[in-house]
Amino acid sequence: MALPARAHIASVLLFGLIAAVMLSTVLDYGMTGDEGVQHRYARRVLHWYATLGADRSAVAEEDISMYGALFEGLAEAAASVSPLDPYETRHVVNVLFALAAFVAVLRMGRHLGGPLGGVLALLLLALTPPFYGHAFNNPKDIPFAATFAVAVCVILSVSDRSPRLRRRDILAAAMAIGVAAGVRVAGIALFGFALLLWAGVALVRARAGAETEAIHPRDLRRLARSHDKLRWPGQQTSNLY
């Protein structure tokens, strides 16, 4: 069997082992100091949505209201229908976010280093004690790390088509970035990273000329126009052409 095929099988088996161990031990972890505050905040967030914003207790929750509530809303919604203890349910949701991060890292490793790169990326993340340990009961950092990794994975994947980006490529990246920002506002920085990567790939291909896929200058202008369409409301469109 060829090395790429063996590496692919190894990555599937490794991810399966990680998922099995994490899901079988998730109920062995206790609650952390943050989780009580986060749980109460999550309930207020759901009340805010249920009352269409009439219940303002969520936004009055001191500095915790500065955090995005995407993870909290999902965790609390799961806790409301789960037979498990609310904190145990939150831990299960936390692990599911961590597993999404493992998948994203695996795909990024494959993208940059081939099948073997994917295996190594997955293994190294699994062997990172702070990430693995916090994956069970850290409702702040792990969800953000996971959504950030997924967004970077999407941005990296669609960069292969730069500057011939399709509308759905930009939409997929924007949605992934929005999800990350829904956990922590710092995710918005990914918009800048995406544009820099896509522009860099386009410029490298344009300079390479015949050595890679032929790129027409109009494709670079198309990339710039796609950036222009992502401007903030009310921002003036610069006349680049």
C-alpha positions as CSV (number, residue, x, y, z in Angstrom):
1,M,0.0,0.0,0.0
2,A,1.3,3.4,-0.9
3,L,2.4,5.9,1.8
4,P,-0.5,8.4,1.1
5,A,-3.1,5.6,1.4
6,R,-1.5,4.4,4.7
7,A,-1.3,7.9,6.0
8,H,-5.0,8.5,5.2
9,I,-6.0,5.3,7.0
10,A,-3.8,6.2,10.0
11,S,-5.4,9.6,10.2
12,V,-8.9,8.1,10.2
13,L,-8.0,5.6,12.9
14,L,-6.2,8.2,15.0
15,F,-9.2,10.5,14.9
16,G,-11.5,7.7,15.7
17,L,-9.3,6.8,18.7
18,I,-9.2,10.4,19.9
19,A,-13.0,10.7,19.6
20,A,-13.6,7.4,21.4
21,V,-11.4,8.3,24.3
22,M,-12.7,11.8,24.7
23,L,-16.4,10.8,24.5
24,S,-15.9,7.9,26.9
25,T,-14.2,10.0,29.5
26,V,-16.0,13.3,29.2
27,L,-18.3,12.5,32.2
28,D,-15.3,12.1,34.4
29,Y,-14.5,15.8,34.4
30,G,-15.8,18.2,37.0
31,M,-16.9,21.8,36.5
32,T,-14.5,24.7,36.4
33,G,-14.7,28.1,38.1
34,D,-15.9,29.8,34.9
35,E,-18.7,27.4,34.1
36,G,-21.2,28.6,36.8
37,V,-21.0,32.1,35.4
38,Q,-21.2,30.9,31.8
39,H,-24.2,28.6,32.5
40,R,-26.1,31.5,34.1
41,Y,-25.2,33.8,31.2
42,A,-26.3,31.1,28.7
43,R,-29.8,30.9,30.3
44,R,-30.1,34.7,30.1
45,V,-29.1,34.6,26.5
46,L,-31.8,32.1,25.7
47,H,-34.3,34.3,27.6
48,W,-33.2,37.3,25.5
49,Y,-34.0,35.4,22.3
50,A,-37.2,34.0,23.7
51,T,-38.5,37.4,24.6
52,L,-37.2,39.0,21.4
53,G,-34.8,41.2,23.4
54,A,-37.3,42.4,26.0
55,D,-35.3,40.5,28.7
56,R,-32.1,42.6,29.0
57,S,-30.5,40.6,31.8
58,A,-28.0,39.0,29.4
59,V,-26.5,42.3,28.2
60,A,-26.3,43.5,31.8
61,E,-24.1,40.5,32.9
62,E,-21.0,42.7,33.5
63,D,-18.0,41.8,31.4
64,I,-19.3,38.4,30.4
65,S,-21.7,40.0,28.0
66,M,-18.7,41.1,25.9
67,Y,-18.3,37.5,24.8
68,G,-20.2,36.1,21.9
69,A,-22.9,33.7,23.0
70,L,-22.9,31.2,20.1
71,F,-21.4,28.4,22.1
72,E,-23.4,29.3,25.2
73,G,-26.7,29.3,23.3
74,L,-25.9,25.9,21.8
75,A,-24.7,24.4,25.0
76,E,-27.7,25.6,27.0
77,A,-30.2,24.5,24.3
78,A,-28.6,21.0,24.4
79,A,-28.8,21.0,28.2
80,S,-32.5,21.8,28.1
81,V,-33.2,18.6,26.2
82,S,-30.5,16.3,27.5
83,P,-31.0,13.6,30.2
84,L,-27.6,14.4,31.6
85,D,-26.7,17.0,34.2
86,P,-26.5,20.5,32.6
87,Y,-22.8,20.7,33.3
88,E,-22.2,17.2,31.9
89,T,-24.1,18.2,28.8
90,R,-22.0,21.3,28.4
91,H,-18.9,19.2,28.6
92,V,-20.1,16.9,25.8
93,V,-20.8,20.0,23.6
94,N,-17.3,21.3,24.6
95,V,-15.8,18.0,23.4
96,L,-17.7,18.2,20.1
97,F,-16.2,21.6,19.4
98,A,-12.8,20.2,20.2
99,L,-13.3,17.4,17.8
100,A,-14.2,19.9,15.1
101,A,-10.9,21.6,15.8
102,F,-9.1,18.2,15.3
103,V,-10.9,17.7,12.0
104,A,-9.9,21.2,10.9
105,V,-6.3,20.7,11.9
106,L,-6.2,17.4,10.1
107,R,-7.5,19.0,6.9
108,M,-5.1,21.9,7.1
109,G,-2.2,19.5,7.7
110,R,-3.2,17.5,4.6
111,H,-3.5,20.7,2.6
112,L,-0.1,22.0,3.4
113,G,1.9,18.7,3.9
114,G,-0.1,16.0,2.3
115,P,-1.6,12.9,4.0
116,L,1.4,12.5,6.3
117,G,1.2,16.2,7.2
118,G,-2.4,15.6,8.3
119,V,-1.5,12.7,10.5
120,L,1.3,14.7,12.2
121,A,-0.9,17.8,12.7
122,L,-3.6,15.7,14.3
123,L,-1.2,13.8,16.5
124,L,0.7,16.9,17.7
125,L,-2.6,18.7,18.6
126,A,-3.8,15.6,20.5
127,L,-0.5,15.5,22.4
128,T,-0.8,19.2,23.4
129,P,-1.7,19.0,27.1
130,P,-3.4,22.4,27.4
131,F,-5.7,21.8,24.4
132,Y,-6.6,18.2,25.3
133,G,-7.2,19.0,29.0
134,H,-9.2,22.1,28.4
135,A,-11.3,20.4,25.6
136,F,-13.6,19.0,28.2
137,N,-14.6,22.0,30.3
138,N,-13.2,25.2,29.0
139,P,-16.3,27.0,27.5
140,K,-14.3,30.1,26.5
141,D,-11.1,29.1,24.8
142,I,-11.9,25.8,23.2
143,P,-15.0,26.9,21.3
144,F,-13.1,29.9,20.0
145,A,-10.0,27.8,19.1
146,A,-12.3,25.3,17.3
147,T,-14.3,27.8,15.3
148,F,-11.1,29.8,14.5
149,A,-9.4,26.6,13.2
150,V,-12.5,25.7,11.1
151,A,-12.6,29.2,9.6
152,V,-8.8,29.1,8.8
153,C,-9.3,25.7,7.2
154,V,-12.1,27.1,4.9
155,I,-10.0,30.2,4.0
156,L,-7.0,28.0,3.2
157,S,-9.0,25.5,1.2
158,V,-10.6,28.1,-1.1
159,S,-7.3,29.9,-1.6
160,D,-6.4,27.2,-4.2
161,R,-8.8,28.9,-6.5
162,S,-7.6,32.4,-6.0
163,P,-8.0,34.7,-7.8
164,R,-10.8,32.8,-9.5
165,L,-12.8,32.8,-6.3
166,R,-16.4,31.8,-6.7
167,R,-19.2,33.5,-4.9
168,R,-19.8,30.5,-2.8
169,D,-16.1,30.4,-1.7
170,I,-16.4,33.9,-0.3
171,L,-19.7,33.1,1.3
172,A,-18.4,30.0,2.9
173,A,-15.4,31.8,4.3
174,A,-17.6,34.7,5.5
175,M,-19.9,32.4,7.3
176,A,-17.1,30.5,9.0
177,I,-15.5,33.8,10.1
178,G,-18.9,34.9,11.4
179,V,-19.3,31.8,13.5
180,A,-15.8,32.4,15.0
181,A,-16.7,36.0,15.8
182,G,-19.9,34.7,17.4
183,V,-17.8,33.0,20.0
184,R,-15.3,35.8,20.4
185,V,-15.1,39.1,18.5
186,A,-11.4,38.6,17.7
187,G,-12.6,36.3,15.0
188,I,-13.3,39.3,12.8
189,A,-9.6,39.6,12.3
190,L,-9.8,36.6,10.0
191,F,-11.4,38.8,7.3
192,G,-8.0,40.6,7.0
193,F,-6.1,37.3,7.0
194,A,-8.3,35.9,4.3
195,L,-7.9,38.8,2.0
196,L,-4.1,38.8,2.5
197,L,-3.8,35.1,1.8
198,W,-6.0,35.2,-1.3
199,A,-4.3,38.3,-2.7
200,G,-0.9,36.7,-2.0
201,V,-1.8,33.5,-3.8
202,A,-3.1,35.5,-6.8
203,L,0.0,37.6,-7.0
204,V,2.3,34.6,-6.7
205,R,0.5,32.8,-9.5
206,A,0.5,36.0,-11.6
207,R,4.2,36.4,-11.2
208,A,4.9,32.7,-11.9
209,G,3.1,33.1,-15.3
210,A,3.4,30.0,-17.5
211,E,5.0,27.9,-14.7
212,T,1.6,27.5,-13.1
213,E,-2.0,28.1,-14.2
214,A,-2.2,31.1,-16.5
215,I,-3.7,34.1,-14.7
216,H,-5.2,37.1,-16.5
217,P,-4.8,40.5,-14.9
218,R,-8.6,40.9,-14.9
219,D,-8.7,38.1,-12.3
220,L,-6.7,40.2,-9.9
221,R,-9.2,43.1,-10.4
222,R,-12.0,40.6,-9.6
223,L,-10.3,39.7,-6.3
224,A,-10.0,43.4,-5.5
225,R,-13.7,43.9,-6.3
226,S,-14.7,41.1,-4.0
227,H,-12.8,42.8,-1.2
228,D,-14.7,46.0,-2.1
229,K,-18.0,44.2,-1.7
230,L,-17.0,43.2,1.9
231,R,-16.7,46.8,3.0
232,W,-18.5,48.0,6.2
233,P,-21.9,49.7,5.8
234,G,-21.5,53.3,4.9
235,Q,-17.9,53.0,3.9
236,Q,-17.0,54.8,0.7
237,T,-15.9,52.7,-2.2
238,S,-12.5,53.8,-3.4
239,N,-12.1,54.3,-7.2
240,L,-9.4,51.7,-7.9
241,Y,-10.0,51.3,-11.6
